[in-house]
């Protein structure tokens, strides 16, 4: 079961990476599941997101634990990135600020 859960999570990380790439971001996927962020997305605007992906097979994806959320925010602060939680459900991907809980939209245009 654990391997299947790990594989499911990795598939959802790839789904989020594809989604962000389609919005113009350059995305690096972490090699394992030990880091604070699963993905680092750099947008043409200069904005960087450190993304923790949470997925569910049904309903609403869980939030990261307080410890994981704290690590994500700390790493994002050090790298001058936005800490983001990507909640993946069967029908959609929703991006939320790990700090405020607000819904985020990937940036669209370049800085002028």
C-alpha positions as CSV (number, residue, x, y, z in Angstrom):
1,X,0.0,0.0,0.0
2,X,2.8,2.5,0.9
3,X,4.5,2.1,-2.5
4,X,1.1,2.6,-4.3
5,X,0.5,5.7,-2.2
6,X,4.0,7.0,-3.0
7,X,3.4,6.3,-6.7
8,X,0.0,8.0,-6.6
9,X,1.6,11.1,-5.0
10,X,4.4,11.2,-7.5
11,X,1.9,11.0,-10.4
12,X,0.0,14.0,-8.9
13,X,3.3,16.0,-8.5
14,X,3.9,15.4,-12.3
15,X,0.3,16.5,-13.0
16,X,0.9,19.8,-11.1
17,X,4.2,20.2,-12.8
18,X,2.6,19.9,-16.3
19,X,-0.1,22.3,-15.3
20,X,2.4,24.9,-14.2
21,X,4.5,24.4,-17.3
22,X,1.4,25.0,-19.4
23,X,1.2,28.4,-17.7
24,X,4.8,29.3,-18.7
25,X,6.7,28.2,-15.6
26,X,10.0,26.3,-15.5
27,X,9.4,23.5,-13.0
28,X,11.9,21.4,-11.1
29,X,10.5,18.3,-9.4
30,X,12.3,17.1,-6.3
31,X,14.2,13.8,-6.5
32,X,12.6,12.3,-3.4
33,X,9.9,13.1,-0.9
34,X,12.3,14.3,1.9
35,X,12.4,18.0,1.0
36,X,10.1,20.8,2.2
37,X,8.9,21.5,-1.4
38,X,7.9,18.9,-4.0
39,X,8.2,21.4,-6.9
40,X,10.0,24.7,-7.5
41,X,8.2,26.7,-10.3
42,X,9.8,29.8,-11.8
43,X,7.5,32.0,-13.8
44,X,8.5,34.5,-16.6
45,X,7.4,37.3,-14.3
46,X,10.3,36.5,-11.9
47,X,7.9,35.0,-9.3
48,X,9.0,31.7,-7.8
49,X,6.8,29.2,-6.0
50,X,7.9,26.5,-3.7
51,X,5.1,24.0,-4.0
52,X,4.0,21.2,-1.6
53,X,1.5,18.9,-3.4
54,X,-1.3,17.3,-1.5
55,X,-3.6,14.8,-3.3
56,X,-6.7,12.8,-2.7
57,X,-8.5,10.1,-4.6
58,X,-11.9,11.6,-3.5
59,X,-13.1,14.7,-1.8
60,X,-10.8,17.5,-0.7
61,X,-7.0,17.0,-0.3
62,X,-5.6,17.3,3.2
63,X,-3.5,20.2,4.3
64,X,0.2,19.7,5.2
65,X,1.0,19.0,8.8
66,X,2.1,22.0,10.9
67,X,5.7,20.7,10.8
68,X,5.7,20.4,7.0
69,X,4.0,23.7,6.5
70,X,6.6,25.4,8.7
71,X,9.4,23.8,6.8
72,X,7.9,24.9,3.5
73,X,7.5,28.5,4.7
74,X,11.0,28.6,6.0
75,X,12.6,27.3,2.8
76,X,10.5,29.6,0.7
77,X,11.5,32.6,2.8
78,X,15.2,31.7,2.5
79,X,14.9,31.4,-1.3
80,X,12.6,34.4,-1.7
81,X,9.8,32.3,-3.0
82,X,6.1,32.0,-2.3
83,X,5.1,29.0,-0.2
84,X,2.3,27.3,-2.0
85,X,0.2,24.2,-1.3
86,X,-1.3,22.6,-4.4
87,X,-4.4,20.6,-3.5
88,X,-5.1,18.0,-6.2
89,X,-8.5,16.3,-6.4
90,X,-9.9,14.2,-9.2
91,X,-11.4,17.2,-10.9
92,X,-9.0,20.0,-10.4
93,X,-5.8,21.5,-8.9
94,X,-6.2,24.4,-6.5
95,X,-3.2,26.6,-5.4
96,X,-3.3,28.1,-1.9
97,X,-0.8,30.3,0.0
98,X,0.8,28.3,2.8
99,X,0.9,31.6,4.8
100,X,-2.6,33.1,4.4
101,X,-4.6,30.3,2.9
102,X,-5.7,32.5,0.1
103,X,-6.3,31.0,-3.3
104,X,-3.5,31.8,-5.8
105,X,-3.4,32.0,-9.5
106,X,-0.2,31.4,-11.4
107,X,1.2,34.7,-12.8
108,X,0.4,35.3,-16.5
109,X,2.7,38.1,-17.9
110,X,6.3,39.2,-17.7
111,X,7.4,42.1,-15.5
112,X,7.8,45.4,-17.4
